[in-house]
Amino acid sequence: MKGYWHIAALAAGAAIIKIYFNNDWIILVFLLWIFYLYFYERLRKWPIIVSLTAFIFFSFYIPSIESHETIDYKFPVEETLYNGKISGPVTKTEERLEFVVKENNTESNILVLYFPDKNIDKSMVNHLNHGAECTLKGTAELPAQSKNPGQFDYRHYLLTKGITHQVVLQSLDEISCQGSSFIHRFYKVREHLLTLVDKRLTDFTASWLSAIVFGEDSNIDDETEEIFQRWSLTHIIAISGSNIGLIIALSYFFLIKLNVMTKENAQWLMVFLMPVYALLAGGEPSVWRATVMVVIFILLNKYKLKFSYTDVLSIVFLVLILFDNYIVYHVGFQLSFIVTFAILLSKQWISEVRSPFWQVLQISFVSQMVIIPIQLAYFSIFQPLSIIINLIIIPYFTVFAIPCMYILLPLTFLPSVLLRPLDMTFTFIHKLVISFIEYIDGNFSFPLLMDAFPLIATVLYFVLFFTFMNDLQRKRLKKSFLSGILFCFLIVAIAAKPYFSPLGVITMLDIGQGDAFLIELPFRKGVVMIDAGAKFSFDDMEETESVYKQILKPYFYSRGISELDALILTHEDIDHIGSARYLMKDMKVEKLMVSNYFDEETLNEITKRSSLTEIVQVEQNDTLLLGGQEFHFLAPSHNRLSNNENSLVLYTQLGGKYWLFTGDIGKNEEKQIVETYSNLSVDVLKVAHHGSNTSTDKSFLQATNPQFALISVGENNSYGHPAVEVVQSLMEEEIEILRTDKNGAVQYIYNGQGGTFYTYLP
């Protein structure tokens, strides 16, 4: 198999894709590929046999997350006692305590959580160690799942780690543990070092040292992390081959050049110490990939064995999956291996250039282009200029930031007088670099936003990209140019798909107790949002950014929406406008539409620091014309001295149905509308005020005669919405009810002839 281990790794990769996408066509494609290689004598018999064996084995060995989601795990629904062993590190922060217990009876992994009211007394958690045998009391429950397209699905995320349920402890008295594992000692050392770094360095420097050296990035500013993610720079923060290479270089310098020990003894020391560092660094897949590769190469060199880089990478790939079959779902594992594999395949092209500058550019180009399908699948965003930014930022981190952090770590034992100048120097330089990245993000951001590539498009993209790289290395420039044009065209075509689609989409997003409707016209002729509510803090009753960051923004990204043609705010309540100022600060809005009676101070607060083009104040009988679509405003007719009663009421025809969006109007305004518009025909009614009994009078329903009722309402909300009598009235009129607390997001997908309602939750 020497020289052919990549075939076995590709066979395992085919099995992963089959499981990941639940697509049996991959079996046929894989068999045809193997037959092609054998028929044209590209492979001998043994590599074929090993590859087929690998494909079959990993097809059964790798767990299917979809099947997990349909399994009914038989945990008691009431509070009970559980026995098990802590199977991972214990995470302790000011906000939460978190660890995983492998339950003895079912052998299922349970996430245990505790949210303290105040700082946790360390003496109360000293018994919570990796490998400890524990007894805990609580109720096993399913983790929260996403209720909107594009939203992060916490339940699915835990399933990719093999975790099926969670138990939230009400008190630390509900758990007792004894013992620990050998590995716990390394986690303890890691914890002590992180504490030392926090004490001896400034918060800024400590956060970056913890991220770069120990893989602990929780203290890095959220905004900075988001910018790094948008510009495909997160791999710089993550510990990877460059970090491991630097450790090896520094170790060899101090051990050999300073005559501390012989080269042979230093190599053996590295073989034993590198896995230890992998544990101290958090044990992320990219760390283990680089660490295991280094150890293998040291051993191969000692025993004078020759294996290609590709063979070693393939063996490490297979070994890591054998140790943890859930690792294939880890985005760090996926990115680390595909980038390393692509760079290895491109090494001839890269090595032909002697200029370090051009080599970095080439590596950046290969790294960024090969991860585009994965980047879009997880984050729905790709910055084409990230290739250039990486060209600037990677050398800075490689030459200065990363070495500085590894050198600074042992210096934390020095007196503060000596340590402080080094700390301040790093802070000054690094803040300048972060400011530069923020400037680029604010002024030169032209992202591609789209949902994940379809499977066939993903396969086609990788085929075209690797064909492009192969032709480029072989100096077949015309063929390389053609395949390059084709894979770029593929990206543009998928990004431009909404502009050629005859389908329109109306989405009632589930933001809890609040309204957020998005209307996407066919051929992307217009995008209109009606209300953008938010949750609020009970401490100061101010809106929070969580709804925008966790629901609205991911949905915009997944739909490829970078700007709104119109944002219509029905009235001033937080559950209708709370996310507006975050939205308008982050993306372009052509028109902000409010009623003539909208509070001026609130309006100024919303539009502050936004890129708003125009504010339009509307009243009864005004019309918004957008992309050939008319939106009619039916209310308010005059100032009713109430936010709710002054709600804008919007009427339009979309997908063969007449829609009425009612804000939070009450029964008096409903009566006024049917009196003013006596022949008002409604097919889809947005039930006013989340189903409160102050609205949706039975006479109003009989006058408008809707077929569907949309209720945007929070699950188990304290207001009792929707009211029993409102639901009863809707049912008596035989109106189909769609509500976010039970159905999650609700979408109406239509063309010129008609459409269909879909719910996100079954």
C-alpha positions in Angstrom: 0.0 0.0 0.0 3.0 2.3 0.2 2.3 5.3 -2.1 -1.4 4.4 -2.3 -2.7 5.2 1.2 -4.5 8.3 -0.2 -6.8 5.9 -2.2 -7.9 4.3 1.1 -8.4 7.8 2.6 -10.4 8.8 -0.4 -12.5 5.7 0.0 -13.1 6.6 3.7 -14.0 10.1 2.5 -16.6 8.7 0.1 -18.1 6.8 2.9 -18.2 10.0 5.0 -20.0 11.9 2.2 -22.5 9.0 1.8 -23.4 9.1 5.5 -23.2 12.9 5.8 -25.6 13.5 2.9 -27.5 10.3 3.2 -27.0 9.7 -0.5 -26.6 6.1 -1.8 -25.6 7.4 -5.2 -22.2 7.9 -3.7 -21.8 4.1 -3.7 -22.3 3.9 -7.4 -19.9 6.8 -8.1 -17.2 5.2 -5.8 -17.5 1.8 -7.5 -17.3 3.4 -11.0 -14.2 5.3 -9.9 -12.5 2.1 -8.5 -13.5 0.2 -11.7 -12.0 3.0 -13.8 -8.7 2.9 -11.9 -8.5 -0.9 -12.1 -9.6 -1.2 -15.8 -6.9 1.3 -16.9 -4.3 -0.3 -14.6 -3.9 2.8 -12.5 -4.1 0.6 -9.4 -3.0 -2.9 -8.5 -5.2 -5.5 -6.8 -4.2 -4.9 -3.2 -4.9 -1.1 -3.1 -8.3 -1.9 -4.7 -9.1 -4.5 -2.0 -8.0 -2.2 0.8 -10.0 0.7 -0.6 -13.2 -1.3 -1.0 -12.7 -2.6 2.5 -12.2 0.9 3.9 -15.4 2.1 2.1 -17.5 -0.7 3.5 -16.0 -0.5 7.0 -16.4 3.3 7.4 -19.9 3.2 5.8 -21.0 1.2 8.9 -18.5 2.7 11.4 -19.4 6.4 11.0 -22.6 7.3 12.8 -25.5 8.9 11.0 -26.7 12.0 12.7 -30.0 11.9 10.9 -30.8 8.5 12.4 -29.8 9.8 15.8 -32.5 12.6 15.5 -35.2 10.0 15.0 -34.2 7.6 17.8 -36.4 7.7 20.9 -33.9 7.5 23.8 -35.7 6.0 26.7 -34.7 8.3 29.5 -37.3 9.0 32.3 -39.2 12.2 31.8 -39.1 12.9 35.6 -36.1 13.7 37.8 -34.0 10.6 38.5 -30.5 9.4 39.5 -27.8 8.8 36.8 -24.5 7.1 37.2 -21.6 7.5 34.8 -18.1 8.7 34.1 -16.9 12.2 33.1 -15.6 11.6 29.6 -14.1 14.9 28.7 -12.7 18.2 30.1 -14.7 20.1 32.6 -15.3 23.7 31.4 -15.6 26.3 34.2 -16.5 29.9 33.5 -18.3 32.6 35.4 -21.5 31.9 33.5 -21.6 28.1 33.4 -20.1 24.8 34.4 -20.2 22.2 31.7 -19.0 18.6 31.2 -20.0 15.3 29.6 -21.0 12.1 31.5 -21.2 8.7 29.8 -24.2 7.1 31.4 -23.6 3.5 32.5 -27.0 1.9 31.6 -27.5 3.3 28.1 -23.9 4.2 27.4 -25.2 7.5 26.0 -23.4 10.8 26.5 -25.2 13.3 28.6 -24.2 17.0 28.7 -24.3 18.2 32.3 -24.8 22.0 32.8 -24.9 24.2 35.8 -25.6 28.0 35.8 -24.4 29.6 39.0 -26.0 32.7 40.5 -22.6 33.8 41.7 -19.0 32.8 41.2 -18.5 29.1 41.8 -16.5 28.2 44.9 -13.6 26.1 43.6 -13.8 23.7 46.6 -17.3 22.7 45.3 -16.0 21.6 41.9 -12.6 20.0 42.8 -14.2 16.6 42.6 -15.3 17.1 39.0 -12.4 15.6 37.1 -12.0 13.8 33.8 -12.6 10.1 34.4 -14.4 10.5 37.7 -17.3 8.2 38.5 -20.3 10.3 39.3 -23.9 10.1 40.5 -26.1 13.0 39.6 -29.8 13.8 40.1 -31.8 15.6 37.4 -34.1 15.4 34.4 -32.6 14.3 31.0 -34.0 16.6 28.3 -33.5 17.1 24.7 -31.3 20.1 23.9 -32.8 23.1 22.2 -33.1 22.8 18.4 -33.2 25.5 15.7 -36.6 26.7 14.7 -35.6 28.8 11.7 -33.7 28.2 8.5 -30.0 29.1 8.8 -30.2 29.2 12.6 -27.5 27.4 14.6 -29.0 24.0 15.7 -27.6 23.3 19.2 -29.3 19.8 19.3 -27.7 18.8 16.0 -24.3 20.2 17.1 -24.4 18.1 20.3 -25.4 15.0 18.2 -22.3 15.5 16.1 -20.4 15.0 19.3 -22.3 11.9 20.3 -24.3 13.8 22.9 -28.1 13.0 23.0 -29.4 14.6 26.1 -28.6 17.3 28.6 -29.2 17.6 32.4 -29.3 21.1 34.0 -28.3 20.9 37.6 -30.2 23.2 40.0 -27.5 22.9 42.6 -24.0 21.4 42.9 -25.4 19.3 45.8 -27.1 17.2 43.1 -23.9 15.6 41.9 -21.1 13.7 43.6 -18.0 12.3 42.0 -15.0 10.3 42.9 -11.6 9.6 41.3 -10.0 10.8 38.1 -8.1 9.5 35.1 -4.5 9.9 34.2 -5.4 12.4 31.5 -7.0 14.6 34.2 -3.5 15.6 35.3 -2.9 17.3 31.9 -6.2 19.1 32.0 -5.3 20.3 35.5 -1.9 21.6 34.3 -3.7 23.4 31.4 -6.1 25.0 33.8 -3.3 26.2 36.1 -1.3 27.7 33.1 -4.4 29.5 31.8 -5.0 30.9 35.3 -1.4 32.0 35.5 -1.6 33.7 32.1 -4.8 35.6 33.1 -3.1 36.8 36.3 0.2 37.9 34.9 -0.8 39.5 31.6 -3.3 42.1 30.5 -6.7 40.9 29.5 -6.0 41.6 25.8 -2.6 39.8 25.6 -3.9 36.9 27.8 -6.8 36.3 25.5 -4.6 36.0 22.5 -2.0 33.8 24.3 -4.7 31.5 25.5 -6.1 31.2 22.0 -2.8 30.7 20.1 -1.0 28.5 22.6 -3.8 26.6 24.4 -6.7 26.8 21.9 -8.9 28.6 24.4 -10.5 31.4 22.4 -13.5 32.1 24.6 -12.0 35.4 25.9 -11.3 36.9 22.5 -13.8 39.7 21.7 -16.9 38.5 20.0 -16.7 41.2 17.3 -13.1 40.3 16.5 -14.0 36.6 16.2 -16.8 37.4 13.8 -14.5 39.5 11.6 -11.9 36.7 11.6 -14.7 34.3 10.6 -16.0 36.6 7.8 -12.5 36.9 6.4 -11.6 33.2 6.7 -8.9 34.1 9.3 -10.0 31.7 12.1 -7.5 29.2 11.0 -4.8 31.6 12.1 -6.2 31.6 15.7 -6.6 27.8 15.7 -3.5 25.8 16.6 -2.2 24.1 13.5 0.9 22.9 11.8 2.6 26.2 12.0 2.3 26.2 15.8 3.6 22.7 16.0 6.5 23.5 13.7 7.4 26.5 15.8 7.4 24.4 19.0 9.7 21.8 17.3 12.1 24.5 16.0 12.3 26.3 19.4 12.7 22.9 21.2 15.5 21.8 18.9 17.3 25.1 19.3 17.3 25.0 23.1 18.0 21.3 23.4 20.5 20.7 20.7 22.1 24.0 19.8 22.7 24.7 23.5 24.0 21.2 24.0 21.3 20.2 26.5 20.9 16.8 24.9 21.8 14.9 21.8 19.7 15.0 18.6 18.5 11.4 19.1 17.4 12.0 22.7 15.7 15.3 21.7 13.7 13.4 19.0 12.5 10.8 21.6 11.6 13.7 23.9 9.5 15.3 21.1 7.7 11.9 20.4 6.5 11.9 24.0 6.0 15.6 24.6 4.0 16.5 21.4 1.0 14.4 22.4 1.2 16.0 25.9 1.1 19.4 24.2 -1.9 18.3 22.1 -3.8 17.7 25.4 -2.7 21.0 26.9 -3.8 22.8 23.7 -7.3 21.5 24.0 -7.1 18.4 21.8 -8.7 20.0 18.7 -8.6 17.9 15.5 -6.2 20.3 13.8 -3.8 19.9 16.7 -3.9 16.2 16.7 -3.5 16.1 12.9 -0.3 18.2 13.1 1.0 16.4 16.2 0.5 12.9 15.0 2.1 13.8 11.6 5.1 15.2 13.4 5.5 12.2 15.6 5.2 9.8 12.6 7.8 11.7 10.6 10.2 11.7 13.5 9.8 7.9 13.9 10.1 7.4 10.2 13.3 9.4 10.1 14.8 7.5 13.1 14.1 4.2 11.5 15.1 5.4 8.0 11.7 4.6 6.5 10.4 6.6 3.6 6.7 7.5 3.2 5.3 10.4 1.2 3.7 13.3 2.9 0.4 12.3 1.3 0.7 8.8 2.6 1.3 10.1 6.2 -1.5 12.5 6.0 -3.9 9.8 4.8 -2.8 7.4 7.5 -3.3 10.1 10.2 -6.8 10.8 8.7 -7.8 7.1 9.0 -6.3 6.7 12.5 -8.1 9.8 13.9 -11.4 8.5 12.6 -10.8 5.1 14.1 -10.1 6.7 17.5 -13.2 9.0 17.3 -15.9 8.2 14.7 -17.7 11.5 15.5 -14.6 13.6 14.6 -15.7 13.6 10.9 -18.5 16.1 11.8 -16.0 18.6 13.4 -15.5 21.6 11.1 -11.9 21.9 12.3 -11.2 18.3 11.2 -12.7 18.9 7.8 -10.9 22.2 7.1 -7.6 21.0 8.5 -7.4 17.9 6.3 -8.8 19.3 3.1 -6.5 22.4 3.2 -3.4 20.3 4.0 -4.3 17.8 1.3 -4.8 20.6 -1.3 -1.4 22.2 -0.3 0.4 18.8 -0.6 -1.1 18.3 -4.1 0.0 21.8 -5.1 3.6 21.5 -3.6 5.2 21.2 -7.1 3.5 24.4 -8.2 4.4 26.2 -5.0 8.0 25.0 -4.9 8.7 26.3 -8.4 8.5 29.8 -7.1 11.5 31.0 -5.0 9.9 34.2 -3.7 8.5 33.8 -0.2 5.9 36.4 -1.0 4.5 34.5 -4.0 4.7 31.2 -2.1 2.5 32.7 0.7 0.2 34.1 -1.9 -0.1 30.7 -3.6 -0.7 28.9 -0.3 -3.3 31.4 0.6 -5.0 31.0 -2.8 -5.1 27.2 -2.6 -6.3 27.3 1.1 -9.1 29.8 0.5 -10.4 28.3 -2.7 -10.5 24.7 -1.6 -12.6 25.5 1.5 -15.3 27.6 -0.2 -18.0 24.9 -0.2 -17.3 24.1 3.4 -17.1 27.7 4.4 -20.5 28.4 2.8 -22.0 25.3 4.3 -21.2 26.4 7.8 -21.1 30.2 7.6 -23.0 31.1 4.4 -20.4 33.8 3.6 -17.2 34.0 1.6 -15.1 37.1 1.1 -13.2 37.0 -2.3 -10.7 39.5 -1.0 -9.8 37.2 1.9 -7.0 35.8 -0.3 -5.3 39.1 -0.3 -6.0 39.7 3.5 -4.5 36.3 4.3 -1.4 37.3 2.3 -0.9 40.2 4.7 -2.1 38.6 8.0 -0.6 35.1 7.8 3.1 36.4 7.6 2.4 38.7 10.6 1.1 35.9 12.7 3.7 33.5 11.5 6.7 35.8 12.1 5.5 37.9 15.0 2.3 37.0 16.8 2.6 33.2 17.2 6.3 33.2 18.1 5.7 36.1 20.5 3.0 34.1 22.4 5.1 31.0 22.7 8.1 33.0 24.0 5.9 35.1 26.3 4.4 32.0 28.0 7.6 30.9 29.9 8.3 34.6 30.6 5.1 34.9 32.7 7.2 33.6 35.6 9.4 36.7 35.5 8.8 39.7 37.7 6.1 42.1 36.5 8.7 44.9 35.9 10.3 42.7 33.1 7.1 41.2 31.8 5.1 44.4 31.5 7.1 46.1 28.6 6.8 42.9 26.5 3.1 42.7 27.2 2.5 46.4 26.3 4.6 46.1 23.1 2.6 43.1 21.9 -0.7 44.9 22.8 0.3 48.1 20.9 1.4 46.2 17.7 -1.5 43.7 17.8 -4.2 46.3 18.3 -2.9 48.1 15.2 -3.2 44.9 13.2 -6.7 44.3 14.5 -7.7 47.9 13.7 -6.4 47.4 10.2 -8.5 44.3 9.8 -11.5 46.1 11.2 -10.9 49.0 8.7 -10.8 46.5 5.8 -14.0 44.9 7.0 -15.7 48.2 7.3 -14.7 49.6 3.9 -13.8 46.8 1.5 -16.3 44.1 2.4 -17.9 42.6 -0.8 -19.0 39.2 0.4 -20.7 36.3 -1.4 -23.7 35.3 0.6 -25.5 32.0 -0.1 -26.7 28.8 1.4 -24.7 25.5 1.2 -23.8 24.1 -2.2 -26.0 21.2 -3.3 -24.1 17.9 -3.2 -23.7 17.7 -7.0 -22.5 21.3 -7.2 -19.9 20.5 -4.4 -18.6 17.5 -6.2 -18.4 19.4 -9.5 -16.6 22.3 -7.7 -13.9 20.1 -6.3 -13.5 18.2 -9.6 -13.1 21.6 -11.5 -10.8 23.0 -8.8 -8.4 20.0 -8.7 -8.4 19.8 -12.5 -7.5 23.5 -12.5 -4.6 22.9 -10.1 -3.4 19.8 -12.0 -3.3 21.6 -15.3 -1.6 24.6 -13.7 1.2 22.4 -12.3 1.6 20.7 -15.7 1.9 24.1 -17.4 -1.3 23.4 -19.4 -2.3 27.0 -19.0 -5.1 27.1 -21.5 -6.9 24.1 -20.0 -6.1 25.5 -16.5 -7.7 28.9 -17.5 -10.8 27.1 -18.8 -11.4 25.0 -15.7 -10.6 28.1 -13.5 -13.3 30.0 -15.4 -15.7 27.1 -14.9 -15.4 26.8 -11.2 -15.6 30.5 -10.7 -18.7 30.6 -12.9 -20.2 27.8 -10.7 -19.8 29.9 -7.6 -21.3 33.0 -9.3 -24.2 30.9 -10.7 -25.1 29.5 -7.3 -24.8 33.0 -5.7 -27.0 34.5 -8.5 -29.6 31.7 -8.4 -32.2 33.9 -6.5 -32.1 36.4 -9.4 -33.1 33.8 -11.9 -35.6 32.0 -9.8 -39.3 32.5 -10.5 -40.1 31.5 -6.9 -41.0 34.0 -4.2 -40.7 33.3 -0.5 -42.7 34.8 2.4 -41.2 33.8 5.8 -42.7 34.2 9.3 -39.5 33.8 11.4 -39.8 32.4 14.9 -38.1 35.0 17.1 -40.1 34.1 20.2 -42.6 36.7 21.4 -42.3 39.1 18.5 -42.8 39.7 14.8 -40.4 39.3 11.9 -41.7 38.7 8.4 -39.5 38.7 5.2 -40.9 38.9 1.7 -38.6 37.9 -1.2 -40.2 38.7 -4.6 -39.5 36.4 -7.6 -36.3 37.0 -9.5 -35.1 38.9 -6.4 -37.0 42.0 -7.7 -37.4 43.2 -4.1 -36.8 42.1 -0.5 -39.2 43.6 2.1 -39.1 43.1 5.8 -42.1 43.7 8.0 -41.0 44.3 11.6 -37.8 43.1 13.2 -38.5 42.3 16.9 -36.1 41.5 19.6 -36.0 40.1 23.1 -35.2 42.5 26.0 -33.2 42.5 29.2 -35.3 42.4 32.3 -32.6 44.4 34.1 -33.0 47.6 32.1 -35.9 46.7 29.7 -33.5 47.4 26.7 -33.6 45.2 23.6 -30.8 42.7 23.1 -28.9 41.8 20.0 -29.5 38.0 20.3 -32.4 37.8 17.9 -30.6 39.6 15.2 -27.3 37.7 15.6 -28.8 34.3 16.1 -31.9 34.3 13.8 -32.2 37.2 11.4 -28.6 37.6 10.3 -28.0 33.8 9.7 -31.3 33.7 7.7 -30.3 36.7 5.6 -26.9 35.0 4.9 -28.4 31.7 4.0 -30.7 33.4 1.5 -28.0 35.5 0.0 -29.5 38.7 1.2 -27.1 41.6 1.8 -29.6 44.5 1.7 -33.3 45.3 2.1 -35.3 47.3 -0.3 -37.7 48.2 2.4 -38.0 47.7 6.2 -41.5 48.4 7.4 -41.9 48.9 11.1 -45.6 48.7 12.1 -45.2 50.4 15.5 -42.7 51.2 18.3 -42.9 48.1 20.6 -39.6 46.3 21.2 -41.1 43.0 20.0 -41.6 44.6 16.6 -38.6 47.0 16.2 -36.0 45.8 18.7 -33.6 44.3 16.1 -34.0 47.2 13.6 -31.1 49.3 14.8 -28.7 46.2 14.8 -30.0 45.3 11.3 -29.6 48.8 9.9 -26.1 49.2 11.4 -25.0 45.9 9.7 -26.7 46.0 6.3 -28.0 48.5 3.8 -31.7 49.4 3.9 -33.1 51.5 1.0 -36.3 52.6 2.6 -37.4 52.6 6.2 -41.2 52.9 6.3 -43.1 54.0 9.4 -46.5 55.7 10.1 -46.9 59.4 10.5 -47.4 58.9 14.2 -44.2 56.9 14.9 -42.3 58.3 17.8 -39.6 60.7 16.5 -37.1 60.0 19.3 -37.4 56.2 18.7 -36.9 56.7 15.0 -33.7 58.7 15.5 -32.4 56.0 17.9 -33.0 53.3 15.3 -31.5 55.1 12.4 -28.4 56.4 14.2 -25.1 55.0 12.7 -27.0 53.3 9.9 -26.5 53.4 6.1 -30.2 54.2 5.5 -31.0 55.8 2.2 -34.5 57.1 2.9 -37.1 57.4 5.6 -40.7 57.3 4.4 -43.6 58.1 6.6 -46.9 56.6 5.3 -50.6 56.8 6.1 -53.8 55.2 5.1 -54.2 54.7 1.3 -50.5 55.1 0.6 -48.9 52.5 -1.7 -45.4 51.0 -1.9 -44.5 49.9 -5.4 -41.5 47.6 -5.5 -40.4 45.4 -8.4 -43.9 45.6 -9.9 -45.5 44.5 -6.6 -47.9 46.8 -4.8 -48.2 47.0 -1.0 -51.2 49.0 0.2 -51.4 50.7 3.6 -54.9 50.5 5.1 -54.2 52.0 8.5 -53.8 54.1 10.6 -56.3 56.7 9.5 -55.6 59.0 12.3 -53.6 59.2 15.6 -55.2 56.9 18.1 -52.7 57.8 20.8 -51.6 54.2 21.3 -48.6 52.4 19.8 -50.6 49.3 19.1 -53.7 51.0 17.6 -51.3 53.1 15.4 -49.8 50.0 13.9 -49.4 50.1 10.1 -51.7 47.6 8.4 -50.4 46.2 5.1 -52.4 44.6 2.3 -51.0 42.9 -0.8 -51.5 40.0 -3.2 -48.7 37.5 -3.4 -48.6 34.0 -4.9 -52.3 34.0 -5.8 -53.4 35.0 -2.3 -54.4 38.2 -0.6 -52.3 38.9 2.6 -53.2 41.2 5.5 -50.4 42.1 8.0 -52.0 43.7 11.0 -49.3 44.6 13.5 -50.8 44.9 17.0 -54.1 46.6 16.1 -57.1 46.0 18.4 -60.8 45.3 17.7 -61.7 48.9 17.2 -59.2 49.3 14.4 -60.3 46.0 12.9 -63.8 47.3 12.8 -62.7 50.6 11.2 -60.8 48.7 8.5 -63.8 46.5 7.4 -66.0 49.5 7.5 -63.6 51.5 5.3 -62.9 48.6 2.9 -66.2 46.8 2.8 -65.2 44.3 0.2 -61.8 43.4 1.7 -60.9 39.9 0.6 -58.2 38.1 2.7 -56.7 34.7 2.2 -53.8 34.9 4.7 -54.3 36.9 8.0 -51.4 37.8 10.2 -53.2 37.6 13.5 -52.8 40.9 15.4 -51.0 41.2 18.7 -49.8 37.6 18.7 -53.3 36.2 19.3 -54.2 38.5 22.2 -57.9 38.7 23.1 -57.8 42.4 22.4 -57.8 41.6 18.7 -59.2 39.2 16.1 -62.9 39.8 16.7 -65.2 37.2 15.3 -67.0 39.7 13.2 -63.7 40.7 11.7 -62.9 37.1 10.7 -66.4 36.7 9.2 -66.0 39.9 7.2 -62.5 39.1 5.8 -63.0 35.3 5.6 -59.3 34.2 5.6 -58.2 30.6 4.9 -54.9 30.8 6.9 -54.0 32.5 10.1 -50.4 33.2 11.0 -49.6 33.7 14.7 -46.1 34.9 15.7 -45.8 33.9 19.3 -43.3 32.8 21.9 -43.4 29.3 23.3 -44.9 29.1 26.8 -45.0 32.9 26.9 -46.1 34.7 30.1 -48.9 36.6 28.3 -50.9 33.5 27.6 -50.8 34.2 23.8 -52.6 33.1 21.7 -55.7 33.5 23.8 -58.0 30.5 24.0 -61.0 32.5 22.7 -59.0 33.7 19.7 -57.9 30.2 18.8 -61.5 29.0 19.3 -62.8 31.7 16.9 -60.3 30.8 14.3 -61.2 27.1 14.5 -64.9 27.8 14.4 -64.4 29.7 11.1 -62.4 26.7 9.8 -59.3 28.8 9.4 -56.0 26.8 9.3 -53.7 28.1 12.1 -49.9 28.3 11.6 -48.0 29.4 14.7 -44.3 29.8 15.5 -44.4 28.3 19.0 -45.5 25.0 17.5 -44.4 25.1 13.9 -41.2 27.2 14.1 -40.6 29.4 11.1 -43.4 29.2 8.5 -42.7 29.8 4.8 -45.0 30.3 1.8 -43.1 29.5 -1.4 -45.0 30.6 -4.5 -44.8 31.3 -8.2 -47.2 33.2 -10.4 -49.9 30.6 -10.2 -49.9 29.8 -6.5 -47.9 28.4 -3.6 -47.6 26.1 -0.6 -47.1 26.7 3.1 -44.1 24.8 4.7 -43.3 24.7 8.4 -39.7 24.3 9.7 -40.7 22.0 12.5 -42.7 18.9 11.5 
